[in-house]
Amino acid sequence: MRFIITAQPSTETKKTQQASDFDAELFKAYMRFNEEMHEAGVLVASEGLNPAAPGARIAVADGKRYLVDGPFAESKELVGGFYLIEVDSLDEAIQWALRAPSGFGADDILEVRQLTGAADLPPEILKLIAEAAPAWSASAWQSRATSAGQA
């Protein structure tokens, strides 16, 4: 099962509470955590989101997409980054999240969410996916189902 662990600041975190000086030791703790998950074979991807980089928020109305002001209304809505992991259960994903370092102020809250996998979908939906996106489904969905013994 794949899970995404997203990081965001707590509503109680104020910008004045966030450290302005870069903490090299704290940064290394984050990298060691990435290394630990990589060595355990559970880390698929891990990225921080650059709060200073330009972004956009796209909404939908009347079936059409449009650009809205943003990307975020308030800094408390900002996702600081994510870990994408592949583990056997929600409990295992939670155990990894509980071990994650914190301290940069953009990761006070970690949210663990399971991603939809081939095993979560009925066969008729998998067939539609394969028909509509044969190359993508062969590389993304079918290969994961096969490696997990679900094919």
Backbone as JSON Lines, residues from 0, in Angstrom:
{"i":0,"aa":"M","n":[0.84,-1.18,0.0],"ca":[0.0,0.0,0.0],"c":[0.88,1.24,0.0]}
{"i":1,"aa":"R","n":[0.44,2.21,-0.77],"ca":[1.17,3.47,-0.79],"c":[0.43,4.5,0.06]}
{"i":2,"aa":"F","n":[1.22,5.28,0.78],"ca":[0.7,6.34,1.62],"c":[1.46,7.62,1.34]}
{"i":3,"aa":"I","n":[0.76,8.73,1.43],"ca":[1.43,10.02,1.36],"c":[1.34,10.64,2.75]}
{"i":4,"aa":"I","n":[2.45,11.11,3.22],"ca":[2.52,11.81,4.5],"c":[2.81,13.26,4.16]}
{"i":5,"aa":"T","n":[1.85,14.12,4.37],"ca":[2.06,15.54,4.08],"c":[2.37,16.28,5.37]}
{"i":6,"aa":"A","n":[3.16,17.32,5.23],"ca":[3.6,18.12,6.37],"c":[3.08,19.54,6.22]}
{"i":7,"aa":"Q","n":[2.53,20.06,7.3],"ca":[2.08,21.46,7.29],"c":[2.28,22.06,8.68]}
{"i":8,"aa":"P","n":[2.31,23.38,8.73],"ca":[2.48,24.02,10.04],"c":[1.22,23.88,10.89]}
{"i":9,"aa":"S","n":[1.41,23.9,12.17],"ca":[0.3,23.92,13.1],"c":[-0.34,25.3,13.06]}
{"i":10,"aa":"T","n":[-1.63,25.37,13.36],"ca":[-2.29,26.68,13.41],"c":[-1.73,27.52,14.54]}
{"i":11,"aa":"E","n":[-1.07,26.87,15.51],"ca":[-0.47,27.6,16.62],"c":[0.92,28.14,16.3]}
{"i":12,"aa":"T","n":[1.52,27.67,15.2],"ca":[2.84,28.13,14.82],"c":[2.73,29.51,14.19]}
{"i":13,"aa":"K","n":[3.44,30.43,14.75],"ca":[3.47,31.79,14.2],"c":[4.81,31.99,13.52]}
{"i":14,"aa":"K","n":[4.83,32.84,12.52],"ca":[6.08,33.09,11.8],"c":[7.19,33.52,12.75]}
{"i":15,"aa":"T","n":[6.85,34.25,13.79],"ca":[7.88,34.7,14.73],"c":[8.47,33.54,15.51]}
{"i":16,"aa":"Q","n":[7.74,32.41,15.6],"ca":[8.25,31.25,16.31],"c":[9.22,30.45,15.44]}
{"i":17,"aa":"Q","n":[9.14,30.62,14.14],"ca":[9.98,29.84,13.25],"c":[11.4,30.4,13.26]}
{"i":18,"aa":"A","n":[12.34,29.5,13.3],"ca":[13.74,29.9,13.33],"c":[14.13,30.58,12.02]}
{"i":19,"aa":"S","n":[14.82,31.69,12.13],"ca":[15.26,32.39,10.93],"c":[16.63,31.9,10.47]}
{"i":20,"aa":"D","n":[17.4,31.32,11.37],"ca":[18.7,30.8,11.03],"c":[18.59,29.34,10.59]}
{"i":21,"aa":"F","n":[19.31,28.99,9.54],"ca":[19.32,27.62,9.05],"c":[20.01,26.73,10.08]}
{"i":22,"aa":"D","n":[19.38,25.63,10.44],"ca":[19.91,24.68,11.41],"c":[20.43,23.47,10.65]}
{"i":23,"aa":"A","n":[21.74,23.42,10.44],"ca":[22.35,22.34,9.66],"c":[22.14,20.98,10.31]}
{"i":24,"aa":"E","n":[22.2,20.9,11.62],"ca":[22.01,19.62,12.3],"c":[20.58,19.12,12.16]}
{"i":25,"aa":"L","n":[19.62,20.02,12.25],"ca":[18.23,19.64,12.05],"c":[18.01,19.18,10.61]}
{"i":26,"aa":"F","n":[18.58,19.9,9.66],"ca":[18.47,19.5,8.26],"c":[19.06,18.11,8.05]}
{"i":27,"aa":"K","n":[20.19,17.84,8.67],"ca":[20.81,16.51,8.55],"c":[19.92,15.44,9.17]}
{"i":28,"aa":"A","n":[19.18,15.76,10.22],"ca":[18.25,14.8,10.83],"c":[17.16,14.42,9.83]}
{"i":29,"aa":"Y","n":[16.66,15.41,9.08],"ca":[15.68,15.12,8.03],"c":[16.28,14.2,6.97]}
{"i":30,"aa":"M","n":[17.5,14.49,6.55],"ca":[18.14,13.68,5.52],"c":[18.44,12.27,6.02]}
{"i":31,"aa":"R","n":[18.82,12.13,7.3],"ca":[19.04,10.8,7.87],"c":[17.73,10.0,7.9]}
{"i":32,"aa":"F","n":[16.62,10.68,8.18],"ca":[15.32,10.02,8.17],"c":[15.0,9.52,6.75]}
{"i":33,"aa":"N","n":[15.24,10.37,5.75],"ca":[15.06,9.94,4.35],"c":[15.92,8.71,4.06]}
{"i":34,"aa":"E","n":[17.16,8.76,4.5],"ca":[18.1,7.65,4.27],"c":[17.61,6.38,4.95]}
{"i":35,"aa":"E","n":[17.11,6.51,6.16],"ca":[16.59,5.36,6.91],"c":[15.4,4.72,6.18]}
{"i":36,"aa":"M","n":[14.49,5.55,5.7],"ca":[13.34,5.01,4.96],"c":[13.79,4.39,3.64]}
{"i":37,"aa":"H","n":[14.76,5.02,2.97],"ca":[15.29,4.48,1.72],"c":[15.93,3.11,1.97]}
{"i":38,"aa":"E","n":[16.76,3.03,2.99],"ca":[17.43,1.75,3.3],"c":[16.44,0.67,3.71]}
{"i":39,"aa":"A","n":[15.33,1.06,4.32],"ca":[14.29,0.1,4.7],"c":[13.45,-0.32,3.49]}
{"i":40,"aa":"G","n":[13.64,0.36,2.35],"ca":[12.92,0.02,1.14],"c":[11.48,0.51,1.09]}
{"i":41,"aa":"V","n":[11.15,1.52,1.91],"ca":[9.77,2.01,1.94],"c":[9.61,3.37,1.27]}
{"i":42,"aa":"L","n":[10.67,4.12,1.08],"ca":[10.57,5.47,0.53],"c":[10.47,5.44,-0.98]}
{"i":43,"aa":"V","n":[9.38,6.0,-1.5],"ca":[9.2,6.13,-2.94],"c":[9.67,7.51,-3.38]}
{"i":44,"aa":"A","n":[9.3,8.55,-2.62],"ca":[9.71,9.92,-2.94],"c":[9.57,10.77,-1.68]}
{"i":45,"aa":"S","n":[10.37,11.82,-1.62],"ca":[10.29,12.77,-0.52],"c":[10.75,14.11,-1.05]}
{"i":46,"aa":"E","n":[9.9,15.11,-0.88],"ca":[10.23,16.45,-1.38],"c":[9.7,17.49,-0.43]}
{"i":47,"aa":"G","n":[10.41,18.59,-0.35],"ca":[9.9,19.76,0.33],"c":[9.29,20.68,-0.72]}
{"i":48,"aa":"L","n":[8.3,21.45,-0.32],"ca":[7.71,22.42,-1.24],"c":[8.25,23.79,-0.9]}
{"i":49,"aa":"N","n":[8.73,24.49,-1.9],"ca":[9.37,25.78,-1.71],"c":[8.32,26.87,-1.49]}
{"i":50,"aa":"P","n":[8.21,27.4,-0.27],"ca":[7.18,28.41,-0.02],"c":[7.45,29.73,-0.72]}
{"i":51,"aa":"A","n":[8.69,29.97,-1.12],"ca":[9.03,31.22,-1.78],"c":[8.85,31.15,-3.3]}
{"i":52,"aa":"A","n":[8.71,29.95,-3.84],"ca":[8.57,29.79,-5.28],"c":[7.17,30.18,-5.73]}
{"i":53,"aa":"P","n":[7.06,30.72,-6.93],"ca":[5.72,31.05,-7.44],"c":[4.89,29.78,-7.61]}
{"i":54,"aa":"G","n":[3.62,29.9,-7.42],"ca":[2.71,28.77,-7.58],"c":[1.38,29.28,-8.07]}
{"i":55,"aa":"A","n":[0.43,28.41,-8.16],"ca":[-0.9,28.8,-8.63],"c":[-1.93,27.89,-7.99]}
{"i":56,"aa":"R","n":[-3.13,28.37,-7.91],"ca":[-4.27,27.58,-7.45],"c":[-5.29,27.62,-8.58]}
{"i":57,"aa":"I","n":[-5.71,26.44,-9.0],"ca":[-6.66,26.29,-10.09],"c":[-7.95,25.73,-9.51]}
{"i":58,"aa":"A","n":[-9.07,26.34,-9.83],"ca":[-10.38,25.89,-9.35],"c":[-11.23,25.49,-10.54]}
{"i":59,"aa":"V","n":[-12.42,24.96,-10.26],"ca":[-13.34,24.58,-11.33],"c":[-14.73,25.16,-11.01]}
{"i":60,"aa":"A","n":[-15.36,25.67,-12.03],"ca":[-16.75,26.16,-11.94],"c":[-17.4,25.93,-13.29]}
{"i":61,"aa":"D","n":[-18.6,25.43,-13.26],"ca":[-19.35,25.14,-14.49],"c":[-18.55,24.25,-15.44]}
{"i":62,"aa":"G","n":[-17.81,23.32,-14.88],"ca":[-17.06,22.36,-15.68],"c":[-15.79,22.9,-16.31]}
{"i":63,"aa":"K","n":[-15.4,24.13,-16.0],"ca":[-14.18,24.73,-16.59],"c":[-13.22,25.11,-15.48]}
{"i":64,"aa":"R","n":[-11.95,24.94,-15.77],"ca":[-10.89,25.31,-14.83],"c":[-10.54,26.78,-15.0]}
{"i":65,"aa":"Y","n":[-10.2,27.42,-13.89],"ca":[-9.76,28.81,-13.94],"c":[-8.76,29.08,-12.83]}
{"i":66,"aa":"L","n":[-7.94,30.08,-13.03],"ca":[-6.92,30.48,-12.08],"c":[-7.54,31.36,-11.01]}
{"i":67,"aa":"V","n":[-7.23,31.05,-9.76],"ca":[-7.68,31.89,-8.66],"c":[-6.47,32.46,-7.95]}
{"i":68,"aa":"D","n":[-6.67,33.52,-7.2],"ca":[-5.56,34.11,-6.46],"c":[-4.96,33.06,-5.54]}
{"i":69,"aa":"G","n":[-3.68,33.14,-5.36],"ca":[-3.03,32.17,-4.49],"c":[-1.62,31.92,-4.98]}
{"i":70,"aa":"P","n":[-1.02,30.89,-4.55],"ca":[-1.58,29.57,-4.4],"c":[-2.3,29.3,-3.07]}
{"i":71,"aa":"F","n":[-2.04,30.05,-2.02],"ca":[-2.63,29.75,-0.74],"c":[-3.18,31.01,-0.1]}
{"i":72,"aa":"A","n":[-4.33,30.87,0.53],"ca":[-4.94,32.02,1.18],"c":[-4.17,32.42,2.43]}
{"i":73,"aa":"E","n":[-3.71,31.45,3.19],"ca":[-2.99,31.73,4.43],"c":[-1.82,30.77,4.54]}
{"i":74,"aa":"S","n":[-0.77,31.19,5.23],"ca":[0.41,30.34,5.36],"c":[0.1,29.05,6.11]}
{"i":75,"aa":"K","n":[-0.93,29.05,6.97],"ca":[-1.27,27.83,7.7],"c":[-1.81,26.74,6.76]}
{"i":76,"aa":"E","n":[-2.22,27.14,5.54],"ca":[-2.71,26.17,4.57],"c":[-1.59,25.57,3.73]}
{"i":77,"aa":"L","n":[-0.4,26.09,3.85],"ca":[0.73,25.65,3.05],"c":[1.18,24.24,3.43]}
{"i":78,"aa":"V","n":[1.33,23.39,2.47],"ca":[1.93,22.08,2.7],"c":[3.44,22.27,2.57]}
{"i":79,"aa":"G","n":[4.17,21.87,3.6],"ca":[5.62,22.08,3.6],"c":[6.38,21.05,2.78]}
{"i":80,"aa":"G","n":[5.8,19.87,2.62],"ca":[6.46,18.83,1.88],"c":[5.71,17.52,2.04]}
{"i":81,"aa":"F","n":[6.32,16.45,1.53],"ca":[5.65,15.16,1.62],"c":[6.66,14.03,1.6]}
{"i":82,"aa":"Y","n":[6.23,12.91,2.12],"ca":[6.91,11.63,1.97],"c":[5.91,10.72,1.27]}
{"i":83,"aa":"L","n":[6.34,10.0,0.26],"ca":[5.53,8.98,-0.38],"c":[6.19,7.66,-0.04]}
{"i":84,"aa":"I","n":[5.45,6.81,0.68],"ca":[6.04,5.55,1.14],"c":[5.17,4.38,0.7]}
{"i":85,"aa":"E","n":[5.79,3.22,0.62],"ca":[5.07,1.98,0.31],"c":[5.34,1.0,1.44]}
{"i":86,"aa":"V","n":[4.28,0.71,2.19],"ca":[4.38,-0.16,3.35],"c":[3.18,-1.12,3.35]}
{"i":87,"aa":"D","n":[3.14,-2.01,4.33],"ca":[2.09,-3.03,4.36],"c":[0.77,-2.59,4.99]}
{"i":88,"aa":"S","n":[0.8,-1.48,5.78],"ca":[-0.42,-1.12,6.5],"c":[-0.41,0.35,6.91]}
{"i":89,"aa":"L","n":[-1.58,0.84,7.26],"ca":[-1.7,2.18,7.82],"c":[-0.89,2.29,9.1]}
{"i":90,"aa":"D","n":[-0.93,1.26,9.93],"ca":[-0.17,1.3,11.18],"c":[1.32,1.48,10.92]}
{"i":91,"aa":"E","n":[1.84,0.79,9.93],"ca":[3.26,0.93,9.6],"c":[3.56,2.35,9.09]}
{"i":92,"aa":"A","n":[2.66,2.9,8.28],"ca":[2.84,4.28,7.8],"c":[2.83,5.25,8.98]}
{"i":93,"aa":"I","n":[1.94,5.04,9.92],"ca":[1.88,5.9,11.11],"c":[3.16,5.78,11.91]}
{"i":94,"aa":"Q","n":[3.68,4.58,12.05],"ca":[4.92,4.39,12.81],"c":[6.08,5.17,12.18]}
{"i":95,"aa":"W","n":[6.14,5.18,10.84],"ca":[7.18,5.97,10.18],"c":[6.94,7.45,10.44]}
{"i":96,"aa":"A","n":[5.71,7.92,10.34],"ca":[5.42,9.34,10.56],"c":[5.77,9.76,11.98]}
{"i":97,"aa":"L","n":[5.54,8.89,12.94],"ca":[5.87,9.22,14.33],"c":[7.37,9.39,14.54]}
{"i":98,"aa":"R","n":[8.17,8.78,13.68],"ca":[9.63,8.87,13.8],"c":[10.22,10.07,13.04]}
{"i":99,"aa":"A","n":[9.41,10.76,12.26],"ca":[9.91,11.86,11.44],"c":[10.4,13.01,12.31]}
{"i":100,"aa":"P","n":[11.51,13.62,11.94],"ca":[11.98,14.79,12.68],"c":[11.05,15.98,12.46]}
{"i":101,"aa":"S","n":[11.16,16.98,13.29],"ca":[10.4,18.21,13.11],"c":[11.22,19.36,13.65]}
{"i":102,"aa":"G","n":[10.82,20.57,13.26],"ca":[11.52,21.72,13.79],"c":[11.64,22.89,12.84]}
{"i":103,"aa":"F","n":[11.33,22.69,11.57],"ca":[11.42,23.8,10.63],"c":[10.15,24.65,10.61]}
{"i":104,"aa":"G","n":[9.11,24.23,11.34],"ca":[7.9,25.01,11.45],"c":[6.88,24.77,10.36]}
{"i":105,"aa":"A","n":[7.26,24.08,9.3],"ca":[6.32,23.78,8.22],"c":[5.88,22.33,8.28]}
{"i":106,"aa":"D","n":[6.24,21.65,9.38],"ca":[5.94,20.23,9.47],"c":[5.44,19.84,10.86]}
{"i":107,"aa":"D","n":[4.78,20.75,11.54],"ca":[4.28,20.46,12.88],"c":[3.18,19.4,12.85]}
{"i":108,"aa":"I","n":[2.4,19.38,11.78],"ca":[1.32,18.41,11.62],"c":[1.65,17.51,10.43]}
{"i":109,"aa":"L","n":[1.63,16.21,10.65],"ca":[1.81,15.25,9.57],"c":[0.48,14.53,9.36]}
{"i":110,"aa":"E","n":[0.03,14.51,8.12],"ca":[-1.21,13.82,7.78],"c":[-0.86,12.6,6.95]}
{"i":111,"aa":"V","n":[-1.36,11.45,7.33],"ca":[-1.08,10.19,6.65],"c":[-2.34,9.77,5.89]}
{"i":112,"aa":"R","n":[-2.22,9.62,4.57],"ca":[-3.37,9.25,3.74],"c":[-2.96,8.13,2.79]}
{"i":113,"aa":"Q","n":[-3.81,7.12,2.67],"ca":[-3.55,6.03,1.74],"c":[-3.9,6.46,0.33]}
{"i":114,"aa":"L","n":[-3.04,6.12,-0.62],"ca":[-3.3,6.38,-2.02],"c":[-4.12,5.23,-2.6]}
{"i":115,"aa":"T","n":[-4.9,5.53,-3.6],"ca":[-5.69,4.5,-4.25],"c":[-4.77,3.6,-5.06]}
{"i":116,"aa":"G","n":[-4.92,2.31,-4.87],"ca":[-4.14,1.34,-5.62],"c":[-5.06,0.46,-6.45]}
{"i":117,"aa":"A","n":[-4.46,-0.33,-7.31],"ca":[-5.24,-1.21,-8.18],"c":[-6.14,-2.13,-7.37]}
{"i":118,"aa":"A","n":[-5.68,-2.6,-6.23],"ca":[-6.47,-3.51,-5.4],"c":[-7.71,-2.83,-4.83]}
{"i":119,"aa":"D","n":[-7.73,-1.5,-4.82],"ca":[-8.86,-0.76,-4.26],"c":[-9.99,-0.55,-5.27]}
{"i":120,"aa":"L","n":[-9.73,-0.89,-6.52],"ca":[-10.7,-0.59,-7.58],"c":[-11.32,-1.86,-8.13]}
{"i":121,"aa":"P","n":[-12.59,-1.78,-8.52],"ca":[-13.24,-2.96,-9.12],"c":[-12.66,-3.23,-10.51]}
{"i":122,"aa":"P","n":[-12.73,-4.48,-10.95],"ca":[-12.15,-4.86,-12.25],"c":[-12.64,-4.01,-13.42]}
{"i":123,"aa":"E","n":[-13.92,-3.6,-13.41],"ca":[-14.43,-2.81,-14.53],"c":[-13.76,-1.44,-14.6]}
{"i":124,"aa":"I","n":[-13.37,-0.88,-13.45],"ca":[-12.66,0.4,-13.45],"c":[-11.23,0.2,-13.93]}
{"i":125,"aa":"L","n":[-10.59,-0.88,-13.49],"ca":[-9.23,-1.18,-13.97],"c":[-9.22,-1.37,-15.48]}
{"i":126,"aa":"K","n":[-10.26,-1.99,-16.01],"ca":[-10.36,-2.18,-17.46],"c":[-10.46,-0.83,-18.17]}
{"i":127,"aa":"L","n":[-11.3,0.08,-17.64],"ca":[-11.41,1.42,-18.22],"c":[-10.09,2.17,-18.18]}
{"i":128,"aa":"I","n":[-9.36,2.03,-17.08],"ca":[-8.05,2.68,-16.97],"c":[-7.11,2.15,-18.04]}
{"i":129,"aa":"A","n":[-7.07,0.83,-18.19],"ca":[-6.18,0.21,-19.19],"c":[-6.57,0.63,-20.61]}
{"i":130,"aa":"E","n":[-7.86,0.77,-20.88],"ca":[-8.3,1.19,-22.21],"c":[-7.96,2.66,-22.49]}
{"i":131,"aa":"A","n":[-8.18,3.51,-21.52],"ca":[-7.98,4.95,-21.71],"c":[-6.51,5.35,-21.63]}
{"i":132,"aa":"A","n":[-5.73,4.66,-20.83],"ca":[-4.32,5.04,-20.62],"c":[-3.46,3.78,-20.59]}
{"i":133,"aa":"P","n":[-3.31,3.11,-21.74],"ca":[-2.61,1.82,-21.75],"c":[-1.15,1.89,-21.32]}
{"i":134,"aa":"A","n":[-0.41,2.88,-21.81],"ca":[1.01,2.96,-21.45],"c":[1.19,3.3,-19.98]}
{"i":135,"aa":"W","n":[0.44,4.32,-19.53],"ca":[0.55,4.73,-18.13],"c":[0.11,3.61,-17.19]}
{"i":136,"aa":"S","n":[-1.01,2.98,-17.48],"ca":[-1.5,1.94,-16.58],"c":[-0.56,0.74,-16.55]}
{"i":137,"aa":"A","n":[0.05,0.43,-17.67],"ca":[1.0,-0.69,-17.7],"c":[2.2,-0.4,-16.82]}
{"i":138,"aa":"S","n":[2.66,0.84,-16.83],"ca":[3.85,1.15,-16.02],"c":[3.5,1.47,-14.58]}
{"i":139,"aa":"A","n":[2.4,2.14,-14.34],"ca":[2.08,2.59,-12.99],"c":[1.22,1.59,-12.22]}
{"i":140,"aa":"W","n":[0.13,1.16,-12.79],"ca":[-0.82,0.33,-12.05],"c":[-0.51,-1.15,-12.15]}
{"i":141,"aa":"Q","n":[-0.37,-1.64,-13.37],"ca":[-0.2,-3.08,-13.53],"c":[1.12,-3.57,-12.96]}
{"i":142,"aa":"S","n":[2.17,-2.78,-13.08],"ca":[3.46,-3.23,-12.55],"c":[3.43,-3.31,-11.02]}
{"i":143,"aa":"R","n":[2.73,-2.36,-10.37],"ca":[2.62,-2.41,-8.92],"c":[1.75,-3.58,-8.47]}
{"i":144,"aa":"A","n":[0.67,-3.85,-9.2],"ca":[-0.21,-4.97,-8.85],"c":[0.54,-6.28,-8.98]}
{"i":145,"aa":"T","n":[1.35,-6.42,-10.02],"ca":[2.13,-7.63,-10.24],"c":[3.16,-7.8,-9.14]}
{"i":146,"aa":"S","n":[3.87,-6.71,-8.81],"ca":[4.92,-6.81,-7.78],"c":[4.32,-7.09,-6.41]}
{"i":147,"aa":"A","n":[3.08,-6.7,-6.19],"ca":[2.42,-6.95,-4.91],"c":[1.68,-8.28,-4.9]}
{"i":148,"aa":"G","n":[1.74,-9.02,-6.03],"ca":[1.06,-10.3,-6.11],"c":[-0.45,-10.16,-6.24]}
{"i":149,"aa":"Q","n":[-0.91,-9.02,-6.8],"ca":[-2.32,-8.77,-6.89],"c":[-2.86,-8.97,-8.3]}
{"i":150,"aa":"A","n":[-2.01,-9.29,-9.25],"ca":[-2.46,-9.41,-10.64],"c":[-3.2,-10.71,-10.88]}
